[in-house]
Amino acid sequence: MEKSSIGLIGLAVMGQNIARNISRNHKISVYNRTASVTEDFLKEYESNMLVGETDLKAFVDSVASPRKIAIMVKAGKPVDMVIEGLLPLLDKGDTILDFGNSNYHDVIRREKELADKGFNFFGCGVSGGEEGALNGPSMMPGGNKAVWEDLRPIFESICAEDFDGGKCVTYLGENGAGLYVKMVHNGIEYGVMQMMAEAYETLTHAYGLNPGEIADIFEKYQTGKLQSYLFEISIPILRKKDESGKDFLLDKILDKAGQKGTGRWTALDSLDQGVALSVITEAVFARTVSSMKDKREVFSKLYDKPKPNFETPLEDFIVELEDALYAGMLVSYAQGFLLLKSAAEDKGWDFDYAEISRIWEGGCIIRAKILSTLHTAFGKNPQADLLEIPEIAKDLSDSLPNFRKVVGECMSNGMPLFCLSSALTSFEAMTNARGSANFIQGQRDFFGAHTFLRTDKEGVWHADWHEGGAITKVK
């Protein structure tokens, strides 16, 4: 019997869908630790391009050499356990491919450990959820360049297409580069989702709109500059009725949001890189606060909230909110790309930011019209910061008056805006040539002799801050 081009371990929904996707063009073998899952899957999707085994050795033997075996299991220790079970059955030169949401630090470690043993390890971020896995995800591969060339035909056959019909996959580099880009992608996703939630909450509590009415507004946004997958799926979410057919299901969902860790990893890495990733970090905090339901209920009884009294008519606010969301999302993307640039310099990656924008145009969760703007902007200005690119500066400048107005009105009426307010504050600070850090430097020098630099003289200085104290040049 002809052997499979690739094998896949892990048949949860994402694993099943990507296996079905691959089987349209390449023969694939599948395996799941629970044998009945493999058997049921093969029975449901019977195909001569889709085969499977319930024994791990038989599964490995069914894949053509040099073998390519993908893992799609929960990140962390489960991946290491699968690798440990696979290695005695593999031959030198075989490749283990991680399709999960692994931490890029783990990918770097596994690449080195397996290379030392004569095997290849290759990490590839896959975005698009269940639908994307089946019909075409955005793919972010990273690892050995020669291994990429071997995997490329399979990846290009299953990925989504960008706005011009190109393949939403591009080689990103070695040493965890692919999973790093996927991590930042997920962080941006956190920020965008939180801004949309803040828009929903404001329209609900400030203007008294029900989910169906908000769906009508989001549907209008979906035809303009906010057009995106997340707005697309939000419309049926907002309109969905519960089992009675009378009430909106969204009104009955507990307001506690889950998270799997990639947003937190992005925030933590931004601290290590020294990059101000305030929007994504606040999105993580927002989910954390949402999980503190019991405390929120207690605190809500201790403090009076002002009854929202928005002076802006709803019709005008809808226009202003569209600008605020667009500007906030641009700032979030700007922060994400700033982190990518910092990491690239630190780790020796040669990222093409126009390409990264392009492969996010299709398949992935954050696919949106805005990415076409970023793709074009980075194409003209490959190494520029997003905020200094003329096209982006114009879009932000045009949206800024309404952005400020929305944030100001919401905050004065007691509406929590983790990400929209953070995006605006970050923008105001980053476009402020002279800030307040001189005051902090004065304090630091007073209590810790931490010294300071001056605007009028060269060198490093320290002051005796008491009346009549000396101001001394240290070096």
C-alpha positions as CSV (number, residue, x, y, z in Angstrom):
1,M,0.0,0.0,0.0
2,E,1.2,3.5,-0.8
3,K,2.4,5.2,2.4
4,S,1.1,8.6,3.6
5,S,2.9,11.9,2.9
6,I,2.4,13.1,6.4
7,G,1.0,11.8,9.8
8,L,-1.0,13.7,12.4
9,I,-1.3,12.9,16.1
10,G,-4.3,14.4,18.0
11,L,-7.9,14.2,16.8
12,A,-9.7,16.8,18.8
13,V,-11.8,19.1,16.5
14,M,-8.8,21.2,15.2
15,G,-6.8,18.0,14.5
16,Q,-9.7,16.3,12.7
17,N,-10.4,19.4,10.6
18,I,-6.8,20.0,9.5
19,A,-6.4,16.3,8.7
20,R,-9.5,16.5,6.5
21,N,-8.0,19.6,4.9
22,I,-4.7,17.9,4.2
23,S,-6.4,14.8,2.8
24,R,-7.9,16.7,-0.1
25,N,-4.4,16.8,-1.7
26,H,-2.1,14.6,0.2
27,K,-2.5,11.1,1.8
28,I,-2.4,11.4,5.6
29,S,-2.2,9.0,8.5
30,V,-3.9,9.9,11.8
31,Y,-3.5,8.6,15.3
32,N,-5.2,9.5,18.6
33,R,-4.2,8.1,22.0
34,T,-7.8,7.0,22.5
35,A,-8.2,4.4,19.8
36,S,-12.0,4.8,19.6
37,V,-11.6,8.4,18.6
38,T,-9.4,7.3,15.6
39,E,-11.9,4.6,14.6
40,D,-14.9,6.9,14.8
41,F,-13.1,9.6,12.8
42,L,-12.1,7.2,10.0
43,K,-15.6,5.7,9.9
44,E,-17.2,9.2,9.5
45,Y,-14.8,10.5,7.0
46,E,-13.9,7.4,5.0
47,S,-11.4,8.2,2.2
48,N,-8.5,6.4,0.5
49,M,-6.5,9.7,1.2
50,L,-7.3,9.5,5.0
51,V,-6.0,6.5,6.9
52,G,-5.2,5.8,10.5
53,E,-3.8,3.4,13.0
54,T,-4.7,2.6,16.6
55,D,-1.1,1.4,17.3
56,L,1.6,4.1,17.5
57,K,4.3,2.0,15.8
58,A,2.0,1.0,13.0
59,F,1.0,4.7,12.6
60,V,4.7,5.8,12.3
61,D,5.4,2.9,9.8
62,S,2.5,4.1,7.6
63,V,4.2,7.4,6.9
64,A,6.7,7.6,4.0
65,S,10.4,8.4,4.9
66,P,11.8,10.8,5.7
67,R,8.7,11.1,7.9
68,K,6.7,14.2,8.6
69,I,4.6,13.8,11.7
70,A,2.4,16.7,13.0
71,I,1.3,17.0,16.6
72,M,-1.9,18.8,17.5
73,V,-2.3,18.3,21.2
74,K,-2.5,20.7,24.2
75,A,0.6,22.9,24.5
76,G,3.2,22.2,27.2
77,K,3.9,18.8,28.7
78,P,1.5,16.9,26.5
79,V,3.7,17.8,23.5
80,D,6.8,16.6,25.2
81,M,5.1,13.4,26.1
82,V,4.1,12.7,22.5
83,I,7.7,13.5,21.3
84,E,9.1,11.1,24.0
85,G,6.8,8.3,22.7
86,L,7.6,9.0,19.1
87,L,11.4,9.3,19.1
88,P,12.2,5.5,19.6
89,L,10.1,4.8,16.5
90,L,11.6,7.4,14.2
91,D,14.6,7.4,11.9
92,K,17.3,10.1,11.9
93,G,16.2,12.9,9.6
94,D,12.5,12.6,10.3
95,T,10.6,15.7,11.2
96,I,8.2,16.4,14.1
97,L,5.9,19.3,13.4
98,D,4.0,21.2,16.1
99,F,0.7,22.7,14.9
100,G,-0.4,23.7,18.4
101,N,-0.2,26.9,20.4
102,S,3.1,26.1,22.0
103,N,5.2,28.7,23.8
104,Y,8.0,29.8,21.4
105,H,10.6,29.1,24.3
106,D,9.5,25.5,24.2
107,V,9.8,25.4,20.4
108,I,13.4,26.7,20.6
109,R,14.3,24.1,23.3
110,R,12.7,21.3,21.3
111,E,14.4,22.4,18.1
112,K,17.8,22.1,19.8
113,E,17.1,18.9,21.7
114,L,15.9,17.1,18.6
115,A,18.6,18.5,16.3
116,D,21.2,17.1,18.8
117,K,19.6,13.7,18.3
118,G,19.5,13.9,14.6
119,F,15.8,14.8,14.2
120,N,14.0,17.9,13.0
121,F,11.5,19.9,15.0
122,F,9.4,22.5,13.2
123,G,6.9,24.8,14.8
124,C,4.0,26.3,12.8
125,G,1.3,28.7,14.1
126,V,-2.1,27.9,12.7
127,S,-4.9,30.5,13.1
128,G,-8.5,30.3,12.0
129,G,-10.2,28.1,14.5
130,E,-12.2,25.1,13.5
131,E,-13.4,26.6,10.2
132,G,-10.0,27.8,9.2
133,A,-8.4,24.4,10.0
134,L,-10.9,22.7,7.6
135,N,-11.2,25.3,4.9
136,G,-7.9,27.2,5.0
137,P,-6.0,28.7,7.9
138,S,-3.3,31.4,8.1
139,M,-0.1,29.6,8.7
140,M,3.0,30.9,10.5
141,P,5.9,28.4,10.0
142,G,9.3,28.6,11.6
143,G,12.3,26.3,11.8
144,N,15.0,24.9,9.6
145,K,14.8,26.4,6.1
146,A,15.4,23.1,4.4
147,V,12.6,21.5,6.4
148,W,10.3,24.4,5.4
149,E,11.0,23.7,1.7
150,D,10.0,20.0,2.3
151,L,6.8,21.0,4.1
152,R,5.9,23.9,1.8
153,P,3.8,22.0,-0.8
154,I,1.6,20.6,2.0
155,F,1.3,24.0,3.7
156,E,0.5,25.9,0.5
157,S,-2.2,23.3,-0.4
158,I,-4.2,23.8,2.8
159,C,-3.8,27.5,3.8
160,A,-6.2,30.3,3.1
161,E,-5.8,33.0,0.4
162,D,-5.0,36.7,0.9
163,F,-7.1,39.5,-0.7
164,D,-5.3,39.0,-4.0
165,G,-5.4,35.2,-4.1
166,G,-1.9,34.6,-2.7
167,K,-1.2,31.8,-0.1
168,C,-1.5,32.9,3.5
169,V,1.7,31.2,4.5
170,T,5.3,32.5,4.5
171,Y,8.6,31.3,6.0
172,L,9.4,33.4,9.1
173,G,12.7,32.1,10.4
174,E,14.4,29.7,12.8
175,N,14.3,29.3,16.5
176,G,10.6,29.6,17.3
177,A,10.0,32.4,14.9
178,G,6.7,31.0,13.6
179,L,5.2,30.4,17.0
180,Y,6.4,33.8,18.2
181,V,4.5,35.6,15.4
182,K,1.5,33.4,16.2
183,M,1.8,34.5,19.9
184,V,1.7,38.2,18.9
185,H,-1.1,37.5,16.5
186,N,-3.1,36.1,19.4
187,G,-2.2,39.0,21.6
188,I,-3.5,41.4,19.0
189,E,-6.7,39.2,18.9
190,Y,-7.1,39.7,22.6
191,G,-6.9,43.5,22.2
192,V,-9.4,43.7,19.3
193,M,-11.9,41.4,21.0
194,Q,-11.8,43.5,24.2
195,M,-12.3,46.8,22.3
196,M,-15.3,45.3,20.6
197,A,-16.6,44.1,24.0
198,E,-16.2,47.6,25.3
199,A,-18.2,49.0,22.4
200,Y,-20.9,46.4,23.1
201,E,-21.0,47.3,26.8
202,T,-21.2,51.0,26.1
203,L,-24.1,50.6,23.7
204,T,-25.9,48.3,26.1
205,H,-25.5,50.3,29.3
206,A,-25.2,53.9,28.0
207,Y,-27.8,53.7,25.3
208,G,-30.0,50.8,26.5
209,L,-29.7,48.9,23.3
210,N,-30.5,45.2,23.1
211,P,-28.1,42.7,21.4
212,G,-30.2,42.7,18.2
213,E,-30.0,46.5,17.9
214,I,-26.2,46.4,18.5
215,A,-26.0,43.7,15.7
216,D,-27.5,46.2,13.3
217,I,-24.8,48.7,14.2
218,F,-22.0,46.1,13.9
219,E,-23.5,45.0,10.5
220,K,-23.1,48.6,9.3
221,Y,-19.5,48.6,10.6
222,Q,-18.9,45.4,8.7
223,T,-19.5,47.2,5.4
224,G,-16.8,49.9,6.2
225,K,-13.3,50.2,7.5
226,L,-13.9,47.8,10.4
227,Q,-14.8,45.0,8.1
228,S,-13.3,41.8,9.7
229,Y,-14.0,38.2,10.6
230,L,-14.6,39.2,14.3
231,F,-17.3,41.7,13.3
232,E,-18.7,39.1,10.9
233,I,-19.2,36.5,13.6
234,S,-20.4,39.0,16.2
235,I,-23.6,39.7,14.2
236,P,-25.1,36.2,14.5
237,I,-23.8,36.1,18.1
238,L,-25.7,39.2,19.0
239,R,-28.8,38.1,17.2
240,K,-28.9,34.5,18.6
241,K,-32.0,33.8,20.7
242,D,-32.1,31.3,23.5
243,E,-34.2,28.1,23.6
244,S,-37.4,30.0,24.2
245,G,-36.9,32.0,21.0
246,K,-37.8,35.1,22.9
247,D,-34.7,36.2,24.8
248,F,-31.2,37.0,23.4
249,L,-28.8,34.2,24.4
250,L,-26.0,36.7,24.9
251,D,-27.9,38.2,27.8
252,K,-27.8,34.9,29.6
253,I,-24.1,34.1,29.2
254,L,-22.1,34.5,32.3
255,D,-19.7,37.5,32.0
256,K,-16.5,35.5,32.8
257,A,-14.1,35.2,29.8
258,G,-11.6,32.3,29.5
259,Q,-8.0,32.5,28.2
260,K,-5.5,29.9,27.2
261,G,-2.3,31.9,27.9
262,T,-1.1,33.3,24.6
263,G,-2.2,36.8,25.4
264,R,-0.4,36.6,28.8
265,W,2.7,35.2,27.1
266,T,2.7,38.2,24.7
267,A,2.3,40.7,27.6
268,L,5.1,39.0,29.6
269,D,7.4,39.0,26.6
270,S,6.8,42.7,26.0
271,L,8.1,43.3,29.5
272,D,11.2,41.3,28.7
273,Q,11.7,43.2,25.5
274,G,11.0,46.6,27.0
275,V,8.1,47.3,24.7
276,A,5.0,49.2,25.9
277,L,2.3,46.7,24.9
278,S,-0.4,48.4,26.9
279,V,-3.4,47.4,24.8
280,I,-2.8,43.7,24.8
281,T,-1.7,43.7,28.5
282,E,-4.9,45.5,29.5
283,A,-6.9,43.0,27.4
284,V,-5.4,40.2,29.6
285,F,-6.2,42.2,32.7
286,A,-9.8,42.6,31.5
287,R,-10.2,38.9,31.2
288,T,-8.7,38.4,34.6
289,V,-11.1,41.0,36.2
290,S,-14.0,39.3,34.4
291,S,-13.1,36.0,36.2
292,M,-13.4,37.8,39.6
293,K,-17.2,37.7,39.4
294,D,-17.8,37.2,43.1
295,K,-15.6,40.1,44.1
296,R,-17.2,42.3,41.4
297,E,-20.6,41.6,42.8
298,V,-19.5,42.5,46.3
299,F,-17.7,45.7,45.3
300,S,-20.6,46.8,43.1
301,K,-22.8,47.1,46.3
302,L,-20.2,49.3,48.0
303,Y,-19.8,51.9,45.3
304,D,-22.4,54.0,43.5
305,K,-22.1,54.1,39.8
306,P,-23.2,57.2,37.9
307,K,-26.2,56.6,35.8
308,P,-24.9,57.0,32.2
309,N,-25.9,60.3,30.8
310,F,-24.4,60.6,27.3
311,E,-25.0,63.9,25.7
312,T,-24.2,62.6,22.2
313,P,-27.2,61.4,20.3
314,L,-27.0,57.7,19.4
315,E,-26.8,58.3,15.7
316,D,-23.8,60.5,16.1
317,F,-22.2,58.3,18.7
318,I,-22.3,55.3,16.3
319,V,-20.1,57.3,13.9
320,E,-17.8,58.4,16.6
321,L,-17.5,54.9,18.0
322,E,-16.5,53.5,14.6
323,D,-13.6,56.0,14.5
324,A,-12.6,55.1,18.0
325,L,-12.6,51.4,17.3
326,Y,-10.6,51.9,14.1
327,A,-8.0,54.1,15.8
328,G,-7.7,51.8,18.9
329,M,-7.1,48.8,16.6
330,L,-4.4,50.7,14.7
331,V,-2.7,51.4,17.9
332,S,-2.9,47.8,19.0
333,Y,-1.4,46.6,15.7
334,A,1.3,49.3,16.0
335,Q,2.2,47.9,19.5
336,G,2.2,44.3,18.2
337,F,4.5,45.1,15.3
338,L,6.8,47.1,17.6
339,L,7.2,43.9,19.7
340,L,7.9,41.9,16.6
341,K,10.6,44.4,15.6
342,S,12.2,44.3,19.0
343,A,12.2,40.5,19.1
344,A,13.6,40.3,15.6
345,E,16.5,42.5,16.6
346,D,17.1,40.6,19.8
347,K,16.9,37.1,18.3
348,G,18.3,37.7,14.8
349,W,15.0,37.1,12.9
350,D,14.6,38.8,9.5
351,F,10.8,39.5,9.6
352,D,9.1,40.9,6.6
353,Y,6.2,42.9,8.1
354,A,4.4,43.4,4.8
355,E,4.4,39.6,4.5
356,I,3.2,39.1,8.0
357,S,0.3,41.5,7.4
358,R,-0.5,39.7,4.1
359,I,-0.7,36.2,5.6
360,W,-3.1,37.5,8.2
361,E,-5.5,38.8,5.5
362,G,-7.1,35.3,5.1
363,G,-8.0,32.4,7.3
364,C,-6.9,33.8,10.7
365,I,-9.1,35.2,13.5
366,I,-7.9,38.7,13.1
367,R,-8.3,38.8,9.3
368,A,-9.7,42.3,8.5
369,K,-9.8,45.0,5.9
370,I,-7.3,47.0,8.0
371,L,-4.6,44.4,7.2
372,S,-4.6,45.5,3.5
373,T,-3.7,49.0,4.7
374,L,-0.9,47.6,6.8
375,H,0.3,45.3,4.0
376,T,0.5,48.2,1.6
377,A,2.1,50.6,4.2
378,F,4.8,48.2,5.2
379,G,5.4,47.4,1.5
380,K,6.4,51.1,1.0
381,N,8.1,51.4,4.4
382,P,9.6,48.0,5.3
383,Q,11.3,48.9,8.6
384,A,9.3,51.9,9.7
385,D,7.3,51.9,12.9
386,L,3.6,51.8,12.1
387,L,2.8,55.2,13.6
388,E,5.4,56.9,11.4
389,I,4.0,55.6,8.1
390,P,2.2,58.5,6.3
391,E,-0.9,56.5,5.4
392,I,-1.4,55.2,9.0
393,A,-0.7,58.7,10.4
394,K,-3.4,60.2,8.2
395,D,-5.9,57.5,9.2
396,L,-5.2,58.0,12.9
397,S,-5.3,61.8,12.6
398,D,-8.7,61.6,10.9
399,S,-10.1,59.3,13.6
400,L,-8.4,61.0,16.6
401,P,-11.1,63.7,17.4
402,N,-13.8,61.1,17.7
403,F,-11.5,58.7,19.5
404,R,-10.8,61.3,22.2
405,K,-14.5,62.2,22.4
406,V,-15.7,58.6,22.9
407,V,-13.1,57.7,25.5
408,G,-13.7,61.0,27.4
409,E,-17.5,60.6,27.4
410,C,-17.3,56.9,28.4
411,M,-14.9,57.5,31.3
412,S,-16.8,60.4,32.7
413,N,-19.9,58.2,32.8
414,G,-18.2,55.3,34.7
415,M,-17.8,53.0,31.7
416,P,-14.8,50.7,32.0
417,L,-12.5,50.9,28.9
418,F,-9.5,48.7,29.5
419,C,-8.3,48.8,25.9
420,L,-9.8,51.8,24.2
421,S,-8.6,54.1,27.0
422,S,-5.2,52.4,27.1
423,A,-4.8,52.7,23.3
424,L,-5.6,56.4,23.5
425,T,-3.3,57.0,26.4
426,S,-0.5,55.1,24.7
427,F,-1.0,57.2,21.5
428,E,-1.0,60.5,23.4
429,A,2.2,59.5,25.2
430,M,4.0,58.2,22.1
431,T,3.2,61.4,20.2
432,N,4.2,63.7,23.1
433,A,7.7,65.0,22.5
434,R,8.2,66.0,26.1
435,G,6.5,64.0,28.8
436,S,6.7,63.8,32.6
437,A,9.5,61.3,33.1
438,N,11.8,64.2,34.1
439,F,9.8,64.5,37.3
440,I,10.3,60.8,38.0
441,Q,14.0,61.1,37.4
442,G,14.1,63.9,39.9
443,Q,12.4,61.6,42.5
444,R,14.7,58.7,41.7
445,D,17.8,60.8,42.1
446,F,16.5,62.3,45.4
447,F,15.9,59.0,47.1
448,G,18.4,56.7,45.4
449,A,21.1,58.9,43.7
450,H,20.1,57.3,40.4
451,T,21.4,60.3,38.4
452,F,19.8,62.0,35.4
453,L,20.6,63.4,32.0
454,R,20.0,67.0,31.0
455,T,18.5,68.7,28.0
456,D,20.9,71.7,28.2
457,K,24.2,70.0,29.0
458,E,26.1,66.8,28.2
459,G,27.0,64.1,30.8
460,V,25.3,62.3,33.7
461,W,24.3,64.4,36.7
462,H,23.3,64.1,40.3
463,A,21.8,66.8,42.6
464,D,21.7,67.4,46.3
465,W,18.0,68.3,46.2
466,H,17.9,70.2,49.5
467,E,18.0,74.0,49.3
468,G,21.4,75.2,48.4
469,G,22.6,71.7,47.5
470,A,25.2,71.2,44.8
471,I,24.4,69.9,41.2
472,T,27.3,67.7,40.2
473,K,28.3,66.2,36.9
474,V,29.1,62.5,37.7
475,K,30.6,61.6,34.3
